[in-house]
Amino acid sequence: MGLLSLQNQFGGQQQGQIQNQLNTEYQDFLNAQNYPYKQLGFMSDMLRGLPLTQQATAMYGQAPSMVQQVAGLGLTGKALGAFAKGGSVNERPAGLAELAIYRMGQD
């Protein structure tokens, strides 16, 4: 009676280990099969400027105001436009947002 119980317990442990190994190998197979699609999705997200991690993150700070967003967009546009032309950042307004900020400063 005790020997049969011991065999069942040992066999159950062995079966559990084999099943875990098979599950791991099957998941690895599925990951390898979907890897090109995941890589393509990652590259697509990178080109679109989306966050590259697939984990959700919480922002605890206050969201920037509309004025801060427009100012940041304008400064970025001005810097990129000037550097693309080989000039300095202080030449002239580069984009519509920067032009609006430039005109606000002259009023």
All heavy atoms as an XYZ file, in Angstrom:
808
protein
N       0.817     -1.187      0.000
C       0.000      0.000      0.000
C       0.868      1.260      0.000
O       0.640      2.159     -0.782
C      -0.845     -0.060      1.256
C      -2.217      0.507      1.290
S      -3.245      0.576     -0.082
C      -4.704     -0.067      0.573
N       1.853      1.311      0.883
C       2.731      2.472      0.962
C       3.609      2.607     -0.271
O       3.938      3.706     -0.702
N       4.030      1.460     -0.840
C       4.878      1.472     -2.033
C       4.129      2.021     -3.234
O       4.684      2.800     -4.024
C       5.392      0.056     -2.314
C       6.427     -0.090     -3.421
C       7.656      0.756     -3.117
C       6.815     -1.537     -3.599
N       2.862      1.659     -3.374
C       2.048      2.154     -4.482
C       1.838      3.662     -4.366
O       1.915      4.388     -5.360
C       0.706      1.427     -4.511
C      -0.226      1.759     -5.676
C       0.436      1.409     -7.001
C      -1.538      1.014     -5.536
N       1.610      4.147     -3.170
C       1.434      5.590     -2.946
C       2.722      6.345     -3.279
O       2.687      7.413     -3.879
C       1.030      5.837     -1.499
O       0.972      7.202     -1.238
N       3.861      5.785     -2.898
C       5.155      6.400     -3.186
C       5.409      6.449     -4.693
O       5.897      7.457     -5.216
C       6.261      5.632     -2.476
C       7.653      6.241     -2.545
C       7.674      7.604     -1.888
C       8.655      5.303     -1.882
N       5.077      5.358     -5.403
C       5.241      5.329     -6.859
C       4.344      6.374     -7.534
O       4.768      7.047     -8.472
C       4.920      3.938     -7.407
C       5.979      2.907     -7.141
C       5.578      1.536     -7.663
O       4.399      1.274     -7.904
N       6.567      0.667     -7.839
N       3.116      6.494     -7.052
C       2.196      7.482     -7.630
C       2.693      8.907     -7.404
O       2.609      9.764     -8.285
C       0.792      7.319     -7.046
C       0.085      6.100     -7.586
O       0.428      5.590     -8.646
N      -0.911      5.625     -6.836
N       3.235      9.147     -6.220
C       3.737     10.482     -5.908
C       4.955     10.804     -6.780
O       5.053     11.882     -7.347
C       4.107     10.565     -4.428
C       4.538     11.941     -3.992
C       4.899     11.973     -2.512
O       4.973     10.936     -1.851
N       5.109     13.162     -1.997
N       5.886      9.862     -6.888
C       7.079     10.078     -7.709
C       6.710     10.234     -9.185
O       7.226     11.100     -9.880
C       8.068      8.921     -7.526
C       9.317      9.079     -8.333
C      10.263     10.025     -7.987
C       9.541      8.281     -9.455
C      11.422     10.183     -8.732
C      10.695      8.427    -10.209
C      11.638      9.382     -9.847
N       5.785      9.407     -9.646
C       5.344      9.492    -11.043
C       4.641     10.807    -11.331
O       4.803     11.394    -12.403
N       3.861     11.321    -10.372
C       3.191     12.602    -10.546
C       4.169     13.752    -10.634
O       4.009     14.671    -11.447
N       5.219     13.705     -9.811
C       6.255     14.741     -9.864
C       7.000     14.700    -11.195
O       7.267     15.737    -11.803
C       7.232     14.567     -8.708
C       6.678     14.944     -7.365
C       7.680     14.671     -6.250
O       8.725     14.072     -6.461
N       7.315     15.102     -5.039
N       7.329     13.499    -11.636
C       8.041     13.348    -12.902
C       7.169     13.817    -14.059
O       7.644     14.507    -14.965
C       8.463     11.886    -13.094
C       9.374     11.678    -14.278
C       9.842     10.228    -14.383
O       9.300      9.337    -13.732
N      10.851     10.015    -15.206
N       5.898     13.459    -14.030
C       4.983     13.886    -15.086
C       4.844     15.414    -15.091
O       4.804     16.035    -16.152
C       3.624     13.235    -14.903
C       2.636     13.571    -15.998
C       1.281     12.912    -15.787
O       1.054     12.276    -14.758
N       0.399     13.067    -16.748
N       4.790     16.037    -13.910
C       4.703     17.494    -13.813
C       5.935     18.177    -14.387
O       5.834     19.187    -15.085
N       7.120     17.621    -14.120
C       8.353     18.184    -14.651
C       8.396     18.077    -16.178
O       8.796     19.010    -16.872
C       9.567     17.489    -14.039
C       9.795     17.818    -12.590
C      10.927     16.996    -11.982
O      11.403     16.026    -12.571
N      11.338     17.383    -10.776
N       8.001     16.924    -16.686
C       7.992     16.729    -18.143
C       6.988     17.667    -18.792
O       7.268     18.279    -19.831
C       7.704     15.254    -18.491
C       8.889     14.379    -18.068
C       7.426     15.083    -19.981
C       8.638     12.889    -18.190
N       5.812     17.824    -18.163
C       4.798     18.721    -18.723
C       5.293     20.165    -18.717
O       5.075     20.902    -19.683
C       3.483     18.610    -17.946
C       2.342     19.396    -18.567
C       1.977     18.884    -19.956
O       1.854     17.680    -20.161
N       1.821     19.793    -20.894
N       5.967     20.596    -17.648
C       6.522     21.951    -17.599
C       7.565     22.161    -18.691
O       7.629     23.226    -19.316
C       7.132     22.234    -16.228
C       6.084     22.478    -15.178
O       4.949     22.832    -15.490
N       6.459     22.284    -13.912
N       8.398     21.141    -18.926
C       9.405     21.232    -19.983
C       8.741     21.330    -21.351
O       9.149     22.137    -22.190
C      10.334     20.020    -19.924
C      11.442     20.065    -20.954
C      12.342     18.841    -20.888
O      12.108     17.933    -20.096
N      13.363     18.824    -21.719
N       7.707     20.530    -21.585
C       6.989     20.593    -22.857
C       6.298     21.947    -23.043
O       6.311     22.506    -24.147
C       5.963     19.460    -22.944
C       6.515     18.044    -23.123
C       5.391     17.028    -23.032
C       7.246     17.926    -24.448
N       5.713     22.473    -21.981
C       5.074     23.786    -22.067
C       6.086     24.880    -22.403
O       5.815     25.767    -23.217
C       4.365     24.126    -20.748
C       3.127     23.298    -20.526
O       2.589     22.696    -21.438
N       2.677     23.254    -19.274
N       7.271     24.805    -21.783
C       8.317     25.788    -22.059
C       8.793     25.688    -23.500
O       8.962     26.705    -24.179
C       9.501     25.581    -21.097
O       9.031     25.687    -19.757
C      10.595     26.602    -21.338
N       9.003     24.469    -23.977
C       9.451     24.292    -25.360
C       8.389     24.758    -26.349
O       8.717     25.362    -27.374
C       9.809     22.822    -25.602
C      11.082     22.395    -24.892
C      11.370     20.911    -25.030
O      10.599     20.201    -25.725
O      12.359     20.455    -24.436
N       7.127     24.510    -26.054
C       6.050     24.954    -26.938
C       5.962     26.480    -26.954
O       5.777     27.087    -28.010
C       4.716     24.342    -26.504
C       3.561     24.712    -27.405
C       3.527     24.293    -28.731
C       2.521     25.496    -26.944
C       2.478     24.641    -29.560
C       1.467     25.849    -27.767
C       1.447     25.414    -29.074
O       0.415     25.760    -29.900
N       6.128     27.121    -25.792
C       6.102     28.582    -25.746
C       7.291     29.162    -26.508
O       7.160     30.174    -27.206
C       6.110     29.066    -24.288
C       5.885     30.550    -24.153
C       4.533     30.985    -24.682
O       3.524     30.359    -24.417
N       4.520     32.049    -25.459
N       8.464     28.543    -26.394
C       9.620     28.979    -27.166
C       9.361     28.855    -28.659
O       9.752     29.724    -29.448
C      10.868     28.178    -26.786
C      11.390     28.517    -25.410
O      10.992     29.567    -24.860
O      12.196     27.725    -24.876
N       8.705     27.766    -29.073
C       8.354     27.577    -30.475
C       7.419     28.679    -30.952
O       7.613     29.261    -32.019
C       7.709     26.202    -30.669
C       7.051     26.024    -32.006
C       7.809     25.826    -33.149
C       5.668     26.061    -32.128
C       7.205     25.675    -34.387
C       5.059     25.906    -33.348
C       5.826     25.717    -34.495
N       6.392     28.996    -30.144
C       5.455     30.059    -30.524
C       6.142     31.418    -30.595
O       5.869     32.220    -31.496
C       4.277     30.108    -29.546
C       3.316     28.928    -29.581
C       2.257     29.088    -28.504
C       2.679     28.788    -30.947
N       7.052     31.689    -29.631
C       7.787     32.952    -29.653
C       8.677     33.055    -30.886
O       8.791     34.122    -31.494
C       8.630     33.101    -28.388
C       7.788     33.379    -27.170
O       6.640     33.813    -27.276
N       8.341     33.123    -26.001
N       9.329     31.950    -31.256
C      10.183     31.956    -32.443
C       9.350     32.157    -33.708
O       9.786     32.822    -34.651
C      10.972     30.655    -32.533
N       8.149     31.610    -33.716
C       7.281     31.755    -34.879
C       6.785     33.193    -35.020
O       6.657     33.710    -36.131
C       6.096     30.803    -34.725
C       5.437     30.402    -36.000
C       4.388     29.319    -35.750
O       3.876     29.180    -34.644
N       4.086     28.573    -36.778
N       6.513     33.862    -33.904
C       5.987     35.225    -33.934
C       7.071     36.289    -33.871
O       6.770     37.479    -33.923
C       5.025     35.434    -32.760
C       3.752     34.642    -32.923
O       3.312     34.380    -34.033
N       3.170     34.246    -31.809
N       8.340     35.906    -33.760
C       9.416     36.874    -33.610
C       9.478     37.886    -34.758
O       9.619     39.077    -34.498
C      10.762     36.158    -33.447
C      11.917     37.112    -33.286
C      12.105     37.792    -32.094
C      12.810     37.348    -34.327
C      13.146     38.673    -31.938
C      13.857     38.234    -34.184
C      14.023     38.893    -32.979
O      15.045     39.774    -32.833
N       9.390     37.469    -36.018
C       9.447     38.478    -37.096
C       8.329     39.516    -36.994
O       8.550     40.692    -37.254
C       9.314     37.652    -38.377
C       9.722     36.283    -38.009
C       9.352     36.113    -36.581
N       7.147     39.094    -36.578
C       6.039     40.035    -36.449
C       6.259     40.990    -35.278
O       5.952     42.174    -35.363
C       4.716     39.286    -36.279
C       4.414     38.394    -37.448
C       4.469     37.018    -37.323
C       4.095     38.938    -38.693
C       4.205     36.195    -38.401
C       3.830     38.130    -39.777
C       3.887     36.761    -39.627
O       3.633     35.952    -40.699
N       6.794     40.472    -34.173
C       7.108     41.330    -33.033
C       8.198     42.327    -33.395
O       8.146     43.494    -33.011
C       7.555     40.489    -31.838
C       6.435     39.730    -31.184
C       6.947     38.950    -29.989
C       5.841     38.154    -29.343
N       6.320     37.385    -28.187
N       9.195     41.876    -34.138
C      10.284     42.755    -34.540
C       9.766     43.834    -35.491
O      10.132     45.002    -35.374
C      11.383     41.936    -35.203
C      12.663     42.698    -35.420
C      13.766     41.806    -35.963
O      13.501     40.756    -36.534
N      14.996     42.227    -35.810
N       8.910     43.465    -36.425
C       8.322     44.435    -37.342
C       7.462     45.442    -36.589
O       7.503     46.639    -36.871
C       7.485     43.706    -38.397
C       6.872     44.561    -39.493
C       7.951     45.247    -40.307
C       5.986     43.712    -40.383
N       6.702     44.977    -35.622
C       5.896     45.880    -34.807
C       6.754     46.831    -34.001
O       6.440     48.015    -33.863
N       7.871     46.338    -33.475
C       8.792     47.181    -32.723
C       9.371     48.264    -33.616
O       9.417     49.442    -33.243
C       9.913     46.321    -32.135
C      10.981     47.106    -31.436
C      10.767     47.580    -30.156
C      12.189     47.362    -32.054
C      11.756     48.309    -29.498
C      13.168     48.083    -31.420
C      12.953     48.563    -30.136
N       9.804     47.892    -34.816
C      10.363     48.876    -35.753
C       9.303     49.895    -36.171
O       9.589     51.076    -36.297
C      10.932     48.175    -36.990
C      12.106     47.300    -36.713
S      13.507     48.258    -36.149
C      14.682     46.982    -35.884
N       8.082     49.433    -36.378
C       6.996     50.326    -36.744
C       6.720     51.325    -35.629
O       6.547     52.523    -35.879
C       5.736     49.516    -37.056
O       4.647     50.365    -37.291
N       6.678     50.851    -34.384
C       6.472     51.744    -33.247
C       7.606     52.749    -33.125
O       7.386     53.919    -32.812
C       6.359     50.947    -31.948
C       5.059     50.172    -31.851
O       4.150     50.426    -32.670
O       4.950     49.300    -30.964
N       8.827     52.285    -33.392
C       9.975     53.165    -33.291
C       9.890     54.271    -34.334
O      10.147     55.442    -34.042
C      11.268     52.361    -33.473
C      12.513     53.163    -33.220
S      14.006     52.165    -33.211
C      14.042     51.519    -34.856
N       9.500     53.934    -35.559
C       9.398     54.937    -36.613
C       8.255     55.915    -36.372
O       8.343     57.082    -36.732
C       9.222     54.262    -37.975
C      10.440     53.514    -38.490
C      10.107     52.760    -39.767
C      11.594     54.465    -38.723
N       7.172     55.440    -35.752
C       6.040     56.313    -35.468
C       6.247     57.125    -34.204
O       5.455     58.010    -33.905
C       4.763     55.493    -35.342
C       4.298     54.927    -36.670
C       2.976     54.256    -36.538
N       3.130     53.065    -35.694
C       2.134     52.361    -35.220
N       0.906     52.727    -35.452
N       2.356     51.298    -34.487
N       7.306     56.848    -33.457
C       7.595     57.604    -32.252
C       6.816     57.151    -31.043
O       6.672     57.902    -30.087
N       6.303     55.936    -31.071
C       5.561     55.425    -29.926
C       6.536     54.872    -28.892
O       7.680     54.574    -29.207
C       4.588     54.324    -30.370
C       3.499     54.766    -31.332
C       2.676     53.574    -31.786
C       2.602     55.794    -30.675
N       6.096     54.722    -27.658
C       6.980     54.138    -26.649
C       7.425     52.735    -27.063
O       6.644     51.970    -27.603
C       6.102     54.069    -25.395
C       5.019     55.047    -25.629
C       4.820     55.127    -27.107
N       8.671     52.418    -26.808
C       9.227     51.154    -27.278
C       9.003     50.003    -26.313
O       9.236     48.862    -26.653
C      10.726     51.317    -27.545
C      11.053     52.339    -28.627
C      12.556     52.433    -28.813
C      10.387     51.983    -29.932
N       8.565     50.281    -25.103
C       8.282     49.200    -24.178
C       6.818     48.831    -24.275
O       5.974     49.647    -24.598
C       8.605     49.609    -22.734
O       7.804     50.733    -22.386
C      10.065     49.954    -22.585
N       6.520     47.595    -23.990
C       5.148     47.146    -24.040
C       4.531     47.120    -22.650
O       3.454     46.611    -22.458
C       5.073     45.762    -24.679
C       5.483     45.776    -26.118
C       5.411     44.406    -26.756
O       5.137     43.428    -26.098
N       5.653     44.340    -28.043
N       5.219     47.670    -21.682
C       4.697     47.724    -20.323
C       4.051     49.080    -20.114
O       4.528     50.090    -20.613
C       5.811     47.534    -19.310
C       6.511     46.200    -19.438
C       7.698     46.105    -18.508
O       8.070     47.068    -17.892
N       8.286     44.932    -18.434
N       2.968     49.087    -19.373
C       2.288     50.337    -19.066
C       3.044     51.067    -17.965
O       3.469     50.468    -16.991
C       0.856     50.068    -18.640
N       3.231     52.345    -18.147
C       3.868     53.153    -17.126
C       2.902     54.244    -16.700
O       2.127     54.753    -17.510
C       5.168     53.798    -17.651
O       4.868     54.579    -18.793
C       6.185     52.745    -18.013
N       2.951     54.600    -15.465
C       2.074     55.638    -14.938
C       2.864     56.931    -14.793
O       4.001     56.921    -14.327
C       1.511     55.207    -13.593
N       2.264     58.021    -15.232
C       2.891     59.331    -15.073
C       2.264     59.988    -13.847
O       1.054     60.104    -13.749
C       2.666     60.193    -16.313
C       3.399     59.711    -17.538
S       3.171     60.777    -18.954
C       3.781     62.313    -18.355
N       3.098     60.417    -12.926
C       2.610     61.029    -11.707
C       2.742     62.545    -11.741
O       2.299     63.212    -10.840
C       3.354     60.457    -10.500
C       3.086     58.991    -10.312
C       4.043     58.046    -10.605
C       1.854     58.550     -9.863
C       3.792     56.699    -10.439
C       1.585     57.208     -9.699
C       2.558     56.293     -9.986
O       2.311     54.963     -9.822
N       3.377     63.079    -12.759
C       3.539     64.526    -12.850
C       2.356     65.168    -13.549
O       1.511     64.506    -14.149
N       2.292     66.486    -13.454
C       1.222     67.230    -14.101
C       1.505     67.288    -15.603
O       2.642     67.469    -16.035
C       1.148     68.629    -13.523
C       0.014     69.458    -14.056
C      -0.018     70.835    -13.410
O       0.853     71.163    -12.621
N      -1.005     71.620    -13.764
N       0.463     67.158    -16.392
C       0.616     67.213    -17.845
C       1.024     68.623    -18.262
O       0.599     69.611    -17.648
C      -0.690     66.828    -18.516
N       1.860     68.761    -19.302
C       2.262     70.097    -19.746
C       1.071     70.865    -20.316
O       0.170     70.293    -20.913
C       3.318     69.825    -20.817
C       3.135     68.421    -21.211
C       2.494     67.715    -20.073
N       1.109     72.173    -20.133
C       0.023     73.007    -20.647
C       0.159     73.150    -22.161
O       1.184     72.804    -22.757
C       0.067     74.380    -19.988
O       1.223     75.079    -20.416
N      -0.875     73.715    -22.781
C      -0.861     73.908    -24.236
C       0.252     74.869    -24.643
O       0.907     74.682    -25.662
C      -2.228     74.426    -24.696
C      -2.340     74.560    -26.198
S      -2.091     73.012    -27.101
C      -3.569     72.153    -26.692
N       0.491     75.892    -23.838
C       1.552     76.861    -24.148
C       2.912     76.170    -24.124
O       3.755     76.396    -25.008
C       1.501     78.043    -23.152
C       2.680     78.972    -23.360
C       0.188     78.786    -23.278
N       3.124     75.308    -23.130
C       4.396     74.589    -23.058
C       4.567     73.650    -24.242
O       5.669     73.524    -24.786
C       4.472     73.792    -21.758
C       4.604     74.645    -20.519
C       4.485     73.834    -19.249
O       3.792     72.828    -19.219
N       5.158     74.280    -18.190
N       3.492     73.000    -24.655
C       3.580     72.095    -25.794
C       3.892     72.847    -27.078
O       4.735     72.424    -27.871
C       2.274     71.316    -25.941
C       2.041     70.318    -24.834
C       0.728     69.573    -24.989
O       0.045     69.705    -25.990
N       0.374     68.783    -23.992
N       3.225     73.972    -27.299
C       3.470     74.764    -28.510
C       4.878     75.332    -28.492
O       5.571     75.340    -29.515
C       2.402     75.879    -28.653
C       2.777     76.852    -29.744
C       1.041     75.281    -28.905
N       5.325     75.790    -27.334
C       6.680     76.330    -27.236
C       7.719     75.249    -27.525
O       8.688     75.486    -28.254
C       6.909     76.923    -25.849
N       7.519     74.066    -26.975
C       8.458     72.975    -27.237
C       8.467     72.563    -28.696
O       9.520     72.317    -29.282
N       7.282     72.515    -29.297
C       7.196     72.175    -30.719
C       7.881     73.233    -31.578
O       8.602     72.914    -32.520
C       5.724     72.032    -31.122
C       5.443     71.660    -32.562
C       5.989     70.271    -32.855
C       3.957     71.713    -32.835
N       7.660     74.489    -31.225
C       8.271     75.580    -31.995
C       9.779     75.578    -31.889
O      10.486     75.760    -32.884
N      10.288     75.406    -30.680
C      11.742     75.392    -30.506
C      12.375     74.208    -31.224
O      13.437     74.333    -31.818
C      12.082     75.362    -29.019
C      11.740     76.636    -28.239
C      12.018     76.433    -26.758
C      12.510     77.817    -28.775
N      11.716     73.068    -31.184
C      12.232     71.899    -31.885
C      12.225     72.137    -33.384
O      13.200     71.838    -34.084
C      11.391     70.657    -31.545
O      11.411     70.458    -30.140
C      11.932     69.427    -32.247
N      11.125     72.675    -33.902
C      11.045     72.968    -35.333
C      12.083     73.970    -35.767
O      12.699     73.838    -36.826
N      12.291     74.995    -34.953
C      13.295     76.010    -35.291
C      14.692     75.405    -35.312
O      15.471     75.655    -36.228
C      13.226     77.143    -34.279
C      14.189     78.261    -34.564
C      14.005     79.391    -33.574
C      14.949     80.526    -33.927
N      14.796     81.660    -33.021
N      14.997     74.610    -34.309
C      16.323     74.005    -34.239
C      16.547     73.033    -35.399
O      17.595     73.047    -36.041
C      16.504     73.284    -32.910
N      15.557     72.200    -35.688
C      15.715     71.241    -36.783
C      15.810     71.942    -38.129
O      16.602     71.563    -38.987
C      14.550     70.248    -36.784
C      14.549     69.231    -35.651
C      13.294     68.381    -35.729
C      15.780     68.370    -35.685
N      15.001     72.969    -38.333
C      15.042     73.702    -39.597
C      16.368     74.408    -39.797
O      16.937     74.412    -40.882
N      16.880     75.009    -38.747
C      18.149     75.730    -38.861
C      19.309     74.772    -39.074
O      20.183     75.023    -39.900
C      18.373     76.574    -37.603
N      19.327     73.683    -38.347
C      20.433     72.736    -38.498
C      20.375     72.013    -39.839
O      21.397     71.651    -40.401
C      20.455     71.739    -37.349
C      20.873     72.345    -36.043
C      20.118     72.141    -34.904
C      22.012     73.124    -35.952
C      20.497     72.704    -33.696
C      22.390     73.693    -34.753
C      21.635     73.489    -33.624
N      19.178     71.794    -40.364
C      19.051     71.141    -41.667
C      19.611     72.034    -42.767
O      20.142     71.562    -43.770
C      17.594     70.797    -41.951
N      19.497     73.351    -42.589
C      19.998     74.300    -43.592
C      21.456     74.669    -43.346
O      22.041     75.402    -44.118
C      19.141     75.561    -43.562
C      17.719     75.316    -43.990
C      16.906     76.578    -43.873
C      15.454     76.276    -44.203
N      14.597     77.424    -43.987
N      21.999     74.199    -42.236
C      23.395     74.492    -41.943
C      23.594     75.819    -41.254
O      24.709     76.311    -41.151
N      22.543     76.454    -40.793
C      22.655     77.751    -40.137
C      22.590     77.615    -38.634
O      22.713     76.546    -38.076
N      22.396     78.756    -37.991
C      22.284     78.736    -36.534
C      20.819     78.750    -36.139
O      19.934     79.002    -36.951
C      23.012     79.935    -35.924
O      22.201     81.080    -36.011
N      20.568     78.557    -34.871
C      19.204     78.450    -34.381
C      18.512     79.816    -34.369
O      17.303     79.902    -34.447
C      19.213     77.833    -32.965
C      17.821     77.756    -32.384
C      19.844     76.466    -33.006
N      19.223     80.896    -34.322
C      18.635     82.227    -34.143
C      18.367     82.968    -35.450
O      18.274     84.193    -35.445
C      19.537     83.072    -33.247
C      19.622     82.512    -31.857
O      18.643     81.985    -31.355
N      20.785     82.592    -31.242
N      18.261     82.308    -36.579
C      18.070     83.002    -37.849
C      16.645     83.512    -38.038
O      16.409     84.703    -38.115
C      18.456     82.087    -39.011
C      19.945     81.909    -39.138
C      20.315     81.039    -40.316
O      19.422     80.650    -41.088
O      21.494     80.746    -40.461
N      15.663     82.613    -38.156
C      14.283     83.022    -38.410
C      13.348     81.898    -37.989
O      13.791     80.786    -37.764
C      14.073     83.346    -39.881
C      14.316     82.191    -40.816
C      14.154     82.626    -42.268
N      14.415     81.524    -43.141
C      13.531     80.623    -43.523
N      12.296     80.703    -43.101
N      13.857     79.636    -44.328
N      12.035     82.170    -37.887
C      11.099     81.120    -37.510
C      11.115     79.970    -38.511
O      11.168     80.185    -39.720
C       9.754     81.819    -37.509
C      10.069     83.263    -37.360
C      11.401     83.465    -38.016
N      11.064     78.742    -37.988
C      11.173     77.576    -38.851
C       9.826     76.957    -39.190
O       9.663     76.377    -40.248
C      12.061     76.527    -38.189
N       8.841     77.049    -38.315
C       7.569     76.397    -38.568
C       6.407     77.261    -38.122
O       6.591     78.373    -37.617
N       5.201     76.767    -38.336
C       4.010     77.539    -37.987
C       3.918     77.792    -36.494
O       3.575     78.888    -36.058
C       2.759     76.809    -38.479
C       2.590     76.738    -39.998
C       1.367     75.911    -40.332
C       2.476     78.122    -40.582
N       4.210     76.778    -35.694
C       4.127     76.946    -34.244
C       5.161     77.954    -33.761
O       4.871     78.817    -32.934
C       4.323     75.606    -33.555
N       6.362     77.881    -34.299
C       7.413     78.803    -33.896
C       7.092     80.208    -34.386
O       7.370     81.194    -33.701
C       8.763     78.332    -34.454
C       9.948     78.751    -33.596
C      10.278     80.214    -33.742
O      10.138     80.759    -34.832
O      10.670     80.825    -32.741
N       6.480     80.316    -35.544
C       6.082     81.618    -36.068
C       5.051     82.271    -35.161
O       5.105     83.470    -34.884
C       5.528     81.471    -37.493
C       5.106     82.755    -38.206
C       6.307     83.681    -38.348
C       4.520     82.437    -39.554
N       4.112     81.476    -34.654
C       3.087     82.002    -33.735
C       3.746     82.486    -32.453
O       3.390     83.561    -31.937
C       2.052     80.927    -33.433
N       4.705     81.743    -31.935
C       5.414     82.156    -30.718
C       6.223     83.409    -31.011
O       6.280     84.335    -30.204
C       6.289     81.018    -30.197
C       5.410     79.863    -29.726
C       7.187     81.476    -29.071
C       6.166     78.616    -29.382
N       6.857     83.471    -32.171
C       7.659     84.622    -32.564
C       6.806     85.892    -32.626
O       7.179     86.945    -32.143
C       8.308     84.320    -33.913
C       9.194     85.409    -34.456
C      10.453     85.649    -33.916
C       8.765     86.189    -35.523
C      11.271     86.647    -34.419
C       9.572     87.185    -36.032
C      10.817     87.418    -35.468
O      11.623     88.405    -35.978
N       5.607     85.764    -33.193
C       4.713     86.918    -33.299
C       4.141     87.306    -31.942
O       3.887     88.475    -31.704
C       3.586     86.616    -34.277
C       4.082     86.627    -35.700
C       2.945     86.513    -36.661
N       3.446     86.511    -38.031
C       2.708     86.238    -39.072
N       1.432     85.942    -38.937
N       3.234     86.271    -40.274
N       3.913     86.327    -31.042
C       3.423     86.654    -29.709
C       4.452     87.499    -28.959
O       4.102     88.387    -28.204
C       3.115     85.393    -28.910
C       1.803     84.742    -29.272
S       1.273     83.458    -28.111
C       2.586     82.287    -28.192
N       5.708     87.233    -29.174
C       6.759     87.984    -28.508
C       6.876     89.412    -29.025
O       7.395     90.292    -28.350
N       6.404     89.686    -30.249
C       6.514     91.030    -30.829
C       5.351     91.923    -30.481
O       5.427     93.121    -30.653
C       6.633     90.925    -32.355
C       7.919     90.313    -32.820
C       8.010     90.259    -34.335
O       7.049     90.528    -35.031
N       9.198     89.926    -34.822
N       4.261     91.369    -29.997
C       3.077     92.181    -29.657
C       3.259     92.966    -28.401
O       3.942     92.757    -27.532
C       1.832     91.290    -29.540
C       1.434     90.753    -30.922
O       1.807     91.361    -31.915
O       0.737     89.724    -30.944
